[in-house]
Every structure is written in C-alpha cells, then in structure tokens.
Amino acid sequence: MENHTYKEDENLQPKNNEEITENNSDNTLEENFSNITTEKDSEDVSIKLKEELQQEKDRYIRLFAEFENYKKRTLKEKSDYFQYANQEILLSLVGILDDFDRGIQQSEATGNDSSKEGLQLIYNKFFSTLKDKGLTLIEVKPGDDFNVDLHEAITQIPAPSEDMKGKIVDVIGTGYRLHDKVIRFAKVVTGA
C-alpha cells in the first residue's frame, strides 16, 4: 500500500511543478513588460488615453444633444397634434359660417330686418364658439396686395386702374386660420 501512496504523490508532484512554472512565467512576463515600458511609452499611452477620453466625451455630448433635440421635436409634434386635431371638423363648420353670411346678405337685400337680426345673432354666437377653439378670419379687402400665403387667386381680370395691378380687386370667399395655420385660403380676384 505504501507503494501505491508513493505513486499518488509522484503524480501530484509534476502537477505542482507545472503550476509553479506557469506562475513563474507569468511573473517574468509582467517583469519584462514593466522593464520594457519606458517613460516615453507611458507619456504616449497617457496622450492616447487623453485623446480617447476626449473623443468619448465629445460623443457623449453629441448623443445627449441629439436626445434633447428628439425630446423637443416629439413634444412639438404632440403639441401640434392636439392643437390641430379639430382642423377637419372646424373646416367643415366653416361652410356653415359661409351659409349664415349668405343668409344675412339675402335678408339685407329683401329688407327683412327681423330675420337678419336672428341670423346675425346665431352667426355671432356660432363664430364666437369657433373663435374660442382657435379659428380666426383672414382679413382681406379690395386694394390689398396679393399674398400667396393667405390668398387663392380664382381669376385675374384687367385692372380697373394702374395702381390695382397685382392687387386684390374683389373678394369671393372668406379665408380662415386655425391658430397660426391657414386652413382655408381667401378666394380673391386679382388685377392684371
């Protein structure tokens, strides 16, 4: 039995020597590496690390700025969405305002003052309700300069006078804005 135990010890012995050799080789590599690095190498490494740090800081700042811009953009889009969500409904109700306006003009032409007053009251109440939702009239009168951003030229006629060339001669339809966005252009006739 003792021989058997001795053989086990022999098997263990080389393993321990191998482990010691590996540890010694690691230590010698570290020592050699530390001996190789000189002061100049450490300065180069330091400069390289500083450059990498600066690049990472720059990348971080750009990423942060991009994220802030994204947050602002999505907040504006959400705000615009809620602000102009009623646009289609208000645009369809603008036709009713036009009908009231024509009814008032017809009542004036026939001389029926009582129906004119009734229509005017309903028109005013209806328009004030829409105004509370952000709807405003685009004020246009003959003689104003034609503005492509606000007016839609239905036709062009010879100008009655030289100073009316390129200006609005007649207003056919009223224009409307929802907050600051034009939802219906004013329909006008321009002088040529």
Contact map, one row per residue, 1 for C-alpha under 8 A:
111110000000000000000000000000000000000000000000000000000000000000000000000000000000000000000000000000000000000000000000000000000000000000000000000000000000000000000000000000000000000000000000
111111000000000000000000000000000000000000000000000000000000000000000000000000000000000000000000000000000000000000000000000000000000000000000000000000000000000000000000000000000000000000000000
111111100000000000000000000000000000000000000000000000000000000000000000000000000000000000000000000000000000000000000000000000000000000000000000000000000000000000000000000000000000000000000000
111111110000000000000000000000000000000000000000000000000000000000000000000000000000000000000000000000000000000000000000000000000000000000000000000000000000000000000000000000000000000000000000
111111111000000000000000000000000000000000000000000000000000000000000000000000000000000000000000000000000000000000000000000000000000000000000000000000000000000000000000000000000000000000000000
011111111100000000000000000000000000000000000000000000000000000000000000000000000000000000000000000000000000000000000000000000000000000000000000000000000000000000000000000000000000000000000000
001111111110000000000000000000000000000000000000000000000000000000000000000000000000000000000000000000000000000000000000000000000000000000000000000000000000000000000000000000000000000000000000
000111111111000000000000000000000000000000000000000000000000000000000000000000000000000000000000000000000000000000000000000000000000000000000000000000000000000000000000000000000000000000000000
000011111111100000000000000000000000000000000000000000000000000000000000000000000000000000000000000000000000000000000000000000000000000000000000000000000000000000000000000000000000000000000000
000001111111110000000000000000000000000000000000000000000000000000000000000000000000000000000000000000000000000000000000000000000000000000000000000000000000000000000000000000000000000000000000
000000111111111000000000000000000000000000000000000000000000000000000000000000000000000000000000000000000000000000000000000000000000000000000000000000000000000000000000000000000000000000000000
000000011111111100000000000000000000000000000000000000000000000000000000000000000000000000000000000000000000000000000000000000000000000000000000000000000000000000000000000000000000000000000000
000000001111111110000000000000000000000000000000000000000000000000000000000000000000000000000000000000000000000000000000000000000000000000000000000000000000000000000000000000000000000000000000
000000000111111111000000000000000000000000000000000000000000000000000000000000000000000000000000000000000000000000000000000000000000000000000000000000000000000000000000000000000000000000000000
000000000011111111100000000000000000000000000000000000000000000000000000000000000000000000000000000000000000000000000000000000000000000000000000000000000000000000000000000000000000000000000000
000000000001111111110000000000000000000000000000000000000000000000000000000000000000000000000000000000000000000000000000000000000000000000000000000000000000000000000000000000000000000000000000
000000000000111111111000000000000000000000000000000000000000000000000000000000000000000000000000000000000000000000000000000000000000000000000000000000000000000000000000000000000000000000000000
000000000000011111111100000000000000000000000000000000000000000000000000000000000000000000000000000000000000000000000000000000000000000000000000000000000000000000000000000000000000000000000000
000000000000001111111110000000000000000000000000000000000000000000000000000000000000000000000000000000000000000000000000000000000000000000000000000000000000000000000000000000000000000000000000
000000000000000111111111000000000000000000000000000000000000000000000000000000000000000000000000000000000000000000000000000000000000000000000000000000000000000000000000000000000000000000000000
000000000000000011111111100000000000000000000000000000000000000000000000000000000000000000000000000000000000000000000000000000000000000000000000000000000000000000000000000000000000000000000000
000000000000000001111111110000000000000000000000000000000000000000000000000000000000000000000000000000000000000000000000000000000000000000000000000000000000000000000000000000000000000000000000
000000000000000000111111111000000000000000000000000000000000000000000000000000000000000000000000000000000000000000000000000000000000000000000000000000000000000000000000000000000000000000000000
000000000000000000011111111100000000000000000000000000000000000000000000000000000000000000000000000000000000000000000000000000000000000000000000000000000000000000000000000000000000000000000000
000000000000000000001111111110000000000000000000000000000000000000000000000000000000000000000000000000000000000000000000000000000000000000000000000000000000000000000000000000000000000000000000
000000000000000000000111111111000000000000000000000000000000000000000000000000000000000000000000000000000000000000000000000000000000000000000000000000000000000000000000000000000000000000000000
000000000000000000000011111111100000000000000000000000000000000000000000000000000000000000000000000000000000000000000000000000000000000000000000000000000000000000000000000000000000000000000000
000000000000000000000001111111110000000000000000000000000000000000000000000000000000000000000000000000000000000000000000000000000000000000000000000000000000000000000000000000000000000000000000
000000000000000000000000111111111000000000000000000000000000000000000000000000000000000000000000000000000000000000000000000000000000000000000000000000000000000000000000000000000000000000000000
000000000000000000000000011111111100000000000000000000000000000000000000000000000000000000000000000000000000000000000000000000000000000000000000000000000000000000000000000000000000000000000000
000000000000000000000000001111111110000000000000000000000000000000000000000000000000000000000000000000000000000000000000000000000000000000000000000000000000000000000000000000000000000000000000
000000000000000000000000000111111111000000000000000000000000000000000000000000000000000000000000000000000000000000000000000000000000000000000000000000000000000000000000000000000000000000000000
000000000000000000000000000011111111100000000000000000000000000000000000000000000000000000000000000000000000000000000000000000000000000000000000000000000000000000000000000000000000000000000000
000000000000000000000000000001111111100000000000000000000000000000000000000000000000000000000000000000000000000000000000000000000000000000000000000000000000000000000000000000000000000000000000
000000000000000000000000000000111111110000000000000000000000000000000000000000000000000000000000000000000000000000000000000000000000000000000000000000000000000000000000000000000000000000000000
000000000000000000000000000000011111110000000000000000000000000000000000000000000000000000000000000000000000000000000000000000000000000000000000000000000000000000000000000000000000000000000000
000000000000000000000000000000001111111111000000000000000000000000000000000000000000000000000000000000000000000000000000000000000000000000000000000000000000000000000000000000000000000000000000
000000000000000000000000000000000011111111000000000000000000000000000000000000000000000000000000000000000000000000000000000000000000000000000000000000000000000000000000000000000000000000000000
000000000000000000000000000000000000111111100000000000000000000000000000000000000000000000000000000000000000000000000000000000000000000000000000000000000000000000000000000000000000000000000000
000000000000000000000000000000000000111111110000000000000000000000000000000000000000000000000000000000000000000000000000000000000000000000000000000000000000000000000000000000000000000000000000
000000000000000000000000000000000000111111111000000000000000000000000000000000000000000000000000000000000000000000000000000000000000000000000000000000000000000000000000000000000000000000000000
000000000000000000000000000000000000111111111100000000000000000000000000000000000000000000000000000000000000000000000000000000000000000000000000000000000000000000000000000000000000000000000000
000000000000000000000000000000000000001111111110000000000000000000000000000000000000000000000000000000000000000000000000000000000000000000000000000000000000000000000000000000000000000000000000
000000000000000000000000000000000000000111111111000000000000000000000000000000000000000000000000000000000000000000000000000000000000000000000000000000000000000000000000000000000000000000000000
000000000000000000000000000000000000000011111111100000000000000000000000000000000000000000000000000000000000000000000000000000000000000000000000000000000000000000000000000000000000000000000000
000000000000000000000000000000000000000001111111110000000000000000000000000000000000000000000000000000000000000000000000000000000000000000000000000000000000000000000000000000000000000000000000
000000000000000000000000000000000000000000111111111000000000000000000000000000000000000000000000000000000000000000000000000000000000000000000000000000000000000000000000000000000000000000000000
000000000000000000000000000000000000000000011111111100000000000000000000000000000000000000000000000000000000000000000000000000000000000000000000000000000000000000000000000000000000000000000000
000000000000000000000000000000000000000000001111111110000000000000000000000000000000000000000000000000000000000000000000000000000000000000000000000000000000000000000000000000000000000000000000
000000000000000000000000000000000000000000000111111111000000000000000000000000000000000000000000000000000000000000000000000000000000000000000000000000000000000000000000000000000000000000000000
000000000000000000000000000000000000000000000011111111100000000000000000000000000000000000000000000000000000000000000000000000000000000000000000000000000000000000000000000000000000000000000000
000000000000000000000000000000000000000000000001111111110000000000000000000000000000000000000000000000000000000000000000000000000000000000000000000000000000000000000000000000000000000000000000
000000000000000000000000000000000000000000000000111111111000000000000000000000000000000000000000000000000000000000000000000000000000000000000000000000000000000000000000000000000000000000000000
000000000000000000000000000000000000000000000000011111111100000000000000000000000000000000000000000000000000000000000000000000000000000000000000000000000000000000000000000000000000000000000000
000000000000000000000000000000000000000000000000001111111110000000000000000000000000000000000000000000000000000000000000000000000000000000000000000000000000000000000000000000000000000000000000
000000000000000000000000000000000000000000000000000111111111000000000000000000000000000000000000000000000000000000000000000000000000000000000000000000000000000000000000000000000000000000000000
000000000000000000000000000000000000000000000000000011111111100000000000000000000000000000000000000000000000000000000000000000000000000000000000000000000000000000000000000000000000000000000000
000000000000000000000000000000000000000000000000000001111111110000000000000000000000000000000000000000000000000000000000000000000000000000000000000000000000000000000000000000000000000000000000
000000000000000000000000000000000000000000000000000000111111111000000000000000000000000000000000000000000000000000000000000000000000000000000000000000000000000000000000000000000000000000000000
000000000000000000000000000000000000000000000000000000011111111100000000000000000000000000000000000000000000000000000000000000000000000000000000000000000000000000000000000000000000000000000000
000000000000000000000000000000000000000000000000000000001111111110000000000000000000000000000000000000000000000000000000000000000000000000000000000000000000000000000000000000000000000000000000
000000000000000000000000000000000000000000000000000000000111111111000000000000000000000000000000000000000000000000000000000000000000000000000000000000000000000000000000000000000000000000000000
000000000000000000000000000000000000000000000000000000000011111111100000000000000000000000000000000000000000000000000000000000000000000000000000000000000000000000000000000000000000000000000000
000000000000000000000000000000000000000000000000000000000001111111110000000000000000000000000000000000000000000000000000000000000000000000000000000000000000000000000000000000000000000000000000
000000000000000000000000000000000000000000000000000000000000111111111000000000000000000000000000000000000000000000000000000000000000000000000000000000000000000000000000000000000000000000000000
000000000000000000000000000000000000000000000000000000000000011111111100000000000000000000000000000000000000000000000000000000000000000000000000000000000000000000000000000000000000000000000000
000000000000000000000000000000000000000000000000000000000000001111111110000000000000000000000000000000000000000000000000000000000000000000000000000000000000000000000000000000000000000000000000
000000000000000000000000000000000000000000000000000000000000000111111111000000000000000000000000000000000000000000000000000000000000000000000000000000000000000000000000000000000000000000000000
000000000000000000000000000000000000000000000000000000000000000011111111100000000000000000000000000000000000000000000000000000000000000000000000000000000000000000000000000000000000000000000000
000000000000000000000000000000000000000000000000000000000000000001111111110000000000000000000000000000000000000000000000000000000000000000000000000000000000000000000000000000000000000000000000
000000000000000000000000000000000000000000000000000000000000000000111111111000000000000000000000000000000000000000000000000000000000000000000000000000000000000000000000000000000000000000000000
000000000000000000000000000000000000000000000000000000000000000000011111111100000000000000000000000000000000000000000000000000000000000000000000000000000000000000000000000000000000000000000000
000000000000000000000000000000000000000000000000000000000000000000001111111110000000000000000000000000000000000000000000000000000000000000000000000000000000000000000000000000000000000000000000
000000000000000000000000000000000000000000000000000000000000000000000111111111000000000000000000000000000000000000000000000000000000000000000000000000000000000000000000000000000000000000000000
000000000000000000000000000000000000000000000000000000000000000000000011111111100000000000000000000000000000000000000000000000000000000000000000000000000000000000000000000000000000000000000000
000000000000000000000000000000000000000000000000000000000000000000000001111111110000000000000000000000000000000000000000000000000000000000000000000000000000000000000000000000000000000000000000
000000000000000000000000000000000000000000000000000000000000000000000000111111111000000000000000000000000000000000000000000000000000000000000000000000000000000000000000000000000000000000000000
000000000000000000000000000000000000000000000000000000000000000000000000011111111100000000000000000000000000000000000000000000000000000000000000000000000000000000000000000000000000000000000000
000000000000000000000000000000000000000000000000000000000000000000000000001111111110000000000000000000000000000000000000000000000000000000000000000000000000000000000000000000000000000000000000
000000000000000000000000000000000000000000000000000000000000000000000000000111111111000000000000000000000000000000000000000000000000000000000000000000000000000000000000000000000000000000000000
000000000000000000000000000000000000000000000000000000000000000000000000000011111111100000000000000000000000000000000000000000000000000000000000000000000000000000000000000000000000000000000000
000000000000000000000000000000000000000000000000000000000000000000000000000001111111100000000000000000000000000000000000000000000000000000000000000000000000000000000000000000000000000000000000
000000000000000000000000000000000000000000000000000000000000000000000000000000111111110000000000000000000000000000000000000000000000000000000000000000000000000000000000000000000000000000000000
000000000000000000000000000000000000000000000000000000000000000000000000000000011111111000000000000000000000000000000000000000000000000000000000000000000000000000000000000000000100000000000000
000000000000000000000000000000000000000000000000000000000000000000000000000000001111111100000000000000000000000000000000000000000000000000000000000000000000000000000000000000000000000000000000
000000000000000000000000000000000000000000000000000000000000000000000000000000000011111111000000000000000000000000000000000000000000000000000000000000000000000000000000000000000000000000000000
000000000000000000000000000000000000000000000000000000000000000000000000000000000001111111100000000000000000000000000000000000000000000000000000000000000000000000000000000000000100001000000000
000000000000000000000000000000000000000000000000000000000000000000000000000000000000111111110000000000000000000000000000000000000000000000000000000000000000000000000000000000000000000000000000
000000000000000000000000000000000000000000000000000000000000000000000000000000000000011111111000000000000000000000000000000000000000000000000000000000000000000000000000000000000000000000000000
000000000000000000000000000000000000000000000000000000000000000000000000000000000000011111111100000000000000000000000000000000000100001000000000000000000000000000000000000000000000000000000000
000000000000000000000000000000000000000000000000000000000000000000000000000000000000001111111110000000000000000000000000000000000000000000000000000000000000000000000000000000000000001100000000
000000000000000000000000000000000000000000000000000000000000000000000000000000000000000111111111000000000000000000000000000000000000000000000000000000000000000000000000000000000000000000000000
000000000000000000000000000000000000000000000000000000000000000000000000000000000000000011111111100000000000000000000000000000000000000000000000000000000000000000000000000000000000000000000000
000000000000000000000000000000000000000000000000000000000000000000000000000000000000000001111111110000000000000000000000000000000000000000000000000000000000000000000000000000000000000000000000
000000000000000000000000000000000000000000000000000000000000000000000000000000000000000000111111111000000000000000000000000000000000000000000000000000000000000000000000000000000000000000000000
000000000000000000000000000000000000000000000000000000000000000000000000000000000000000000011111111100000000000000000000000000000000000000000000000000000000000000000000000000000000000000000000
000000000000000000000000000000000000000000000000000000000000000000000000000000000000000000001111111110000000000000000000001001100000000000000000000000000000000000000000000000000000000000000000
000000000000000000000000000000000000000000000000000000000000000000000000000000000000000000000111111111000000000000000000000000000000000000000000000000000000000000000000000001000000000000000000
000000000000000000000000000000000000000000000000000000000000000000000000000000000000000000000011111111100000000000000000000000000000000000000000000000000000000000000000000000000000000000000000
000000000000000000000000000000000000000000000000000000000000000000000000000000000000000000000001111111110000000000000011001000000000000000000000000000000000000000000000000000000000000000000000
000000000000000000000000000000000000000000000000000000000000000000000000000000000000000000000000111111111000000000000000001000000000000000000000000000000000000000000000000000000000000000000000
000000000000000000000000000000000000000000000000000000000000000000000000000000000000000000000000011111111100000000000000000000000000000000000000000000000000000000000000000000000000000000000000
000000000000000000000000000000000000000000000000000000000000000000000000000000000000000000000000001111111110000000010010000000000000000000000000000000000000000000000000000000000000000000000000
000000000000000000000000000000000000000000000000000000000000000000000000000000000000000000000000000111111111000000010011000000000000000000000000000000000000000000000000000000000000000000000000
000000000000000000000000000000000000000000000000000000000000000000000000000000000000000000000000000011111111100000000000000000000000000000000000000000000000000000000000000000000000000000000000
000000000000000000000000000000000000000000000000000000000000000000000000000000000000000000000000000001111111110000000000000000000000000000000000000000000000000000000000000000000000000000000000
000000000000000000000000000000000000000000000000000000000000000000000000000000000000000000000000000000111111111110110000000000000000000000000000000000000000000000000000000000000000000000000000
000000000000000000000000000000000000000000000000000000000000000000000000000000000000000000000000000000011111111110010000000000000000000000000000000000000000000000000000000000000000000000000000
000000000000000000000000000000000000000000000000000000000000000000000000000000000000000000000000000000001111111100000000000000000000000000000000000000000000000000000000000000000000000000000000
000000000000000000000000000000000000000000000000000000000000000000000000000000000000000000000000000000000111111100000000000000000000000000000000000000000000000000000000000000000000000000000000
000000000000000000000000000000000000000000000000000000000000000000000000000000000000000000000000000000000011111110000000000000000000000000000000000000000000000000000000000000000000000000000000
000000000000000000000000000000000000000000000000000000000000000000000000000000000000000000000000000000000011111111110000000000000000000000000000000000000000000000000000000000000000000000000000
000000000000000000000000000000000000000000000000000000000000000000000000000000000000000000000000000000000011001111111000000000000000000000000000000000000000000000000000000000000000000000000000
000000000000000000000000000000000000000000000000000000000000000000000000000000000000000000000000000000000000000111111100000000000000000000000000000000000000000000000000000000000000000000000000
000000000000000000000000000000000000000000000000000000000000000000000000000000000000000000000000000000000010000111111110000000000000000000000000000000000000000000000000000000000000000000000000
000000000000000000000000000000000000000000000000000000000000000000000000000000000000000000000000000000110011000111111111000000000000000000000000000000000000000000000000000000000000000000000000
000000000000000000000000000000000000000000000000000000000000000000000000000000000000000000000000000000000000000011111111100000000000000000000000000000000000000000000000000000000000000000000000
000000000000000000000000000000000000000000000000000000000000000000000000000000000000000000000000000000000000000001111111110000000000000000000000000000000000000000000000000000000000000000000000
000000000000000000000000000000000000000000000000000000000000000000000000000000000000000000000000000100110000000000111111111000000000000000000000000000000000000000000000000000000000000000000000
000000000000000000000000000000000000000000000000000000000000000000000000000000000000000000000000000100010000000000011111111100000000000000000000000000000000000000000000000000000000000000000000
000000000000000000000000000000000000000000000000000000000000000000000000000000000000000000000000000000000000000000001111111110000000000000000000000000000000000000000000000000000000000000000000
000000000000000000000000000000000000000000000000000000000000000000000000000000000000000000000000000000000000000000000111111111000000000000000000000000000000000000000000000000000000000000000000
000000000000000000000000000000000000000000000000000000000000000000000000000000000000000000000000100110000000000000000011111111100000000000000000000000000000000000000000000000000000000000000000
000000000000000000000000000000000000000000000000000000000000000000000000000000000000000000000000000000000000000000000001111111110000000000000000000000000000000000000000000000000000000000000000
000000000000000000000000000000000000000000000000000000000000000000000000000000000000000000000000000000000000000000000000111111111000000000000000000000000000000000000000000000000000000000000000
000000000000000000000000000000000000000000000000000000000000000000000000000000000000000000000000100000000000000000000000011111111100000000000000000000000000000000000000000000000000000000000000
000000000000000000000000000000000000000000000000000000000000000000000000000000000000000000000000100000000000000000000000001111111110000000000000000000000000000000000000000000000000000000000000
000000000000000000000000000000000000000000000000000000000000000000000000000000000000000000000000000000000000000000000000000111111111000000000000000000000000000000000000000000000000000000000000
000000000000000000000000000000000000000000000000000000000000000000000000000000000000000000000000000000000000000000000000000011111111100000000000000000000000000000000000000000000000000000000000
000000000000000000000000000000000000000000000000000000000000000000000000000000000000000001000000000000000000000000000000000001111111111000000000000000000000000000000000000000000000000000000000
000000000000000000000000000000000000000000000000000000000000000000000000000000000000000000000000000000000000000000000000000000111111111100000000000000000000000000000000000000000000000000000000
000000000000000000000000000000000000000000000000000000000000000000000000000000000000000000000000000000000000000000000000000000011111111000000000000000000000000000000000000000000000000000000000
000000000000000000000000000000000000000000000000000000000000000000000000000000000000000000000000000000000000000000000000000000001111111000000000000000000000000000000000000000000000000000000000
000000000000000000000000000000000000000000000000000000000000000000000000000000000000000000000000000000000000000000000000000000000111111100000000000000000000000000000000000000001110000000000000
000000000000000000000000000000000000000000000000000000000000000000000000000000000000000001000000000000000000000000000000000000000111111110000000000000000000000000000000000000011110000000000000
000000000000000000000000000000000000000000000000000000000000000000000000000000000000000000000000000000000000000000000000000000000010011111000000000000000000000000000000000000011110000000000000
000000000000000000000000000000000000000000000000000000000000000000000000000000000000000000000000000000000000000000000000000000000000001111100000000000000000000000000000000001111000000000000000
000000000000000000000000000000000000000000000000000000000000000000000000000000000000000000000000000000000000000000000000000000000000000111110000000001000000000000000000000001111000000001000000
000000000000000000000000000000000000000000000000000000000000000000000000000000000000000000000000000000000000000000000000000000000000000011111000000000000000000000000000000000100000000000000000
000000000000000000000000000000000000000000000000000000000000000000000000000000000000000000000000000000000000000000000000000000000000000001111101000000000000000000000000001001000000000001000000
000000000000000000000000000000000000000000000000000000000000000000000000000000000000000000000000000000000000000000000000000000000000000000111111000000000000000000000001011000000000000000000000
000000000000000000000000000000000000000000000000000000000000000000000000000000000000000000000000000000000000000000000000000000000000000000011111000000000000000000000011111000000000000000000000
000000000000000000000000000000000000000000000000000000000000000000000000000000000000000000000000000000000000000000000000000000000000000000001111100000000000000000010011100000000000000000000000
000000000000000000000000000000000000000000000000000000000000000000000000000000000000000000000000000000000000000000000000000000000000000000011111110000000000000000000011000000000000000000000000
000000000000000000000000000000000000000000000000000000000000000000000000000000000000000000000000000000000000000000000000000000000000000000000011111000000000000000000111000000000000000000000000
000000000000000000000000000000000000000000000000000000000000000000000000000000000000000000000000000000000000000000000000000000000000000000000001111100100000000000000111000000000000000000000100
000000000000000000000000000000000000000000000000000000000000000000000000000000000000000000000000000000000000000000000000000000000000000000000000111111100000000000000000000000000000000000000000
000000000000000000000000000000000000000000000000000000000000000000000000000000000000000000000000000000000000000000000000000000000000000000000000011111110000000000000000000000000000000000000000
000000000000000000000000000000000000000000000000000000000000000000000000000000000000000000000000000000000000000000000000000000000000000000000000001111100000000000000000000000000000000000000000
000000000000000000000000000000000000000000000000000000000000000000000000000000000000000000000000000000000000000000000000000000000000000001000000001111110000000000000000000000100000010011000000
000000000000000000000000000000000000000000000000000000000000000000000000000000000000000000000000000000000000000000000000000000000000000000000000011111111000000000000000000000100000000011110000
000000000000000000000000000000000000000000000000000000000000000000000000000000000000000000000000000000000000000000000000000000000000000000000000000101111100000000000000000000000000000011110000
000000000000000000000000000000000000000000000000000000000000000000000000000000000000000000000000000000000000000000000000000000000000000000000000000000111111000000000000000000000000000000111100
000000000000000000000000000000000000000000000000000000000000000000000000000000000000000000000000000000000000000000000000000000000000000000000000000000011111000000000000000000000000000000111000
000000000000000000000000000000000000000000000000000000000000000000000000000000000000000000000000000000000000000000000000000000000000000000000000000000001111100000000000000000000000000000011100
000000000000000000000000000000000000000000000000000000000000000000000000000000000000000000000000000000000000000000000000000000000000000000000000000000001111110000000000000000000000000000001111
000000000000000000000000000000000000000000000000000000000000000000000000000000000000000000000000000000000000000000000000000000000000000000000000000000000011111000000000000000000000000000001111
000000000000000000000000000000000000000000000000000000000000000000000000000000000000000000000000000000000000000000000000000000000000000000000000000000000001111100000000000000000000000000000011
000000000000000000000000000000000000000000000000000000000000000000000000000000000000000000000000000000000000000000000000000000000000000000000000000000000000111111011000100000000000000000000111
000000000000000000000000000000000000000000000000000000000000000000000000000000000000000000000000000000000000000000000000000000000000000000000000000000000000011111010000000000000000000000000010
000000000000000000000000000000000000000000000000000000000000000000000000000000000000000000000000000000000000000000000000000000000000000000000000000000000000001111111000000000000000000000000000
000000000000000000000000000000000000000000000000000000000000000000000000000000000000000000000000000000000000000000000000000000000000000000000000000000000000001111111000000000000000000000000000
000000000000000000000000000000000000000000000000000000000000000000000000000000000000000000000000000000000000000000000000000000000000000000000000000000000000000011111000000000000000000000000000
000000000000000000000000000000000000000000000000000000000000000000000000000000000000000000000000000000000000000000000000000000000000000000000010000000000000001111111111100000000000000000000011
000000000000000000000000000000000000000000000000000000000000000000000000000000000000000000000000000000000000000000000000000000000000000000000000000000000000001011111110000000000000000000000111
000000000000000000000000000000000000000000000000000000000000000000000000000000000000000000000000000000000000000000000000000000000000000000000000110000000000000000011111000000000000000000000111
000000000000000000000000000000000000000000000000000000000000000000000000000000000000000000000000000000000000000000000000000000000000000000000111110000000000000000011111100000000000000000000110
000000000000000000000000000000000000000000000000000000000000000000000000000000000000000000000000000000000000000000000000000000000000000000001111110000000000000000010111111000000000000000011110
000000000000000000000000000000000000000000000000000000000000000000000000000000000000000000000000000000000000000000000000000000000000000000000110000000000000001000010011111000000000000000011110
000000000000000000000000000000000000000000000000000000000000000000000000000000000000000000000000000000000000000000000000000000000000000000001100000000000000000000000001111100000000000000011100
000000000000000000000000000000000000000000000000000000000000000000000000000000000000000000000000000000000000000000000000000000000000000000011100000000000000000000000001111111000000000001111000
000000000000000000000000000000000000000000000000000000000000000000000000000000000000000000000000000000000000000000000000000000000000000000000000000000000000000000000000011111000000000001111000
000000000000000000000000000000000000000000000000000000000000000000000000000000000000000000000000000000000000000000000000000000000000000000000000000000000000000000000000001111100000000001110000
000000000000000000000000000000000000000000000000000000000000000000000000000000000000000000000000010000000000000000000000000000000000000011010000000000000000000000000000001111110000000011100000
000000000000000000000000000000000000000000000000000000000000000000000000000000000000000000000000000000000000000000000000000000000000000011100000000001100000000000000000000011111000011111100000
000000000000000000000000000000000000000000000000000000000000000000000000000000000000000000000000000000000000000000000000000000000000001111000000000000000000000000000000000001111100011111000000
000000000000000000000000000000000000000000000000000000000000000000000000000000000000000000000000000000000000000000000000000000000000011111000000000000000000000000000000000000111111111100000000
000000000000000000000000000000000000000000000000000000000000000000000000000000000001001000000000000000000000000000000000000000000000011100000000000000000000000000000000000000011111111000000000
000000000000000000000000000000000000000000000000000000000000000000000000000000000000000000000000000000000000000000000000000000000000011100000000000000000000000000000000000000001111100000000000
000000000000000000000000000000000000000000000000000000000000000000000000000000000000000000000000000000000000000000000000000000000000000000000000000000000000000000000000000000001111110000000000
000000000000000000000000000000000000000000000000000000000000000000000000000000000000000000000000000000000000000000000000000000000000000000000000000000000000000000000000000000001111111000000000
000000000000000000000000000000000000000000000000000000000000000000000000000000000000000000000000000000000000000000000000000000000000000000000000000001000000000000000000000000111101111110000000
000000000000000000000000000000000000000000000000000000000000000000000000000000000000001000100000000000000000000000000000000000000000000000000000000000000000000000000000000000111100111110000000
000000000000000000000000000000000000000000000000000000000000000000000000000000000000000000100000000000000000000000000000000000000000000000000000000000000000000000000000000000111000011111000000
000000000000000000000000000000000000000000000000000000000000000000000000000000000000000000000000000000000000000000000000000000000000000000000000000001110000000000000000000001110000011111100000
000000000000000000000000000000000000000000000000000000000000000000000000000000000000000000000000000000000000000000000000000000000000000001010000000001110000000000000000001111110000000111110000
000000000000000000000000000000000000000000000000000000000000000000000000000000000000000000000000000000000000000000000000000000000000000000000000000000111100000000000000001111100000000011111000
000000000000000000000000000000000000000000000000000000000000000000000000000000000000000000000000000000000000000000000000000000000000000000000000000000111110000000000001111110000000000001111100
000000000000000000000000000000000000000000000000000000000000000000000000000000000000000000000000000000000000000000000000000000000000000000000000000000001111100000000001111100000000000000111110
000000000000000000000000000000000000000000000000000000000000000000000000000000000000000000000000000000000000000000000000000000000000000000000000010000001011101000001111110000000000000000011111
000000000000000000000000000000000000000000000000000000000000000000000000000000000000000000000000000000000000000000000000000000000000000000000000000000000001111100011111100000000000000000001111
000000000000000000000000000000000000000000000000000000000000000000000000000000000000000000000000000000000000000000000000000000000000000000000000000000000001111000011100000000000000000000000111
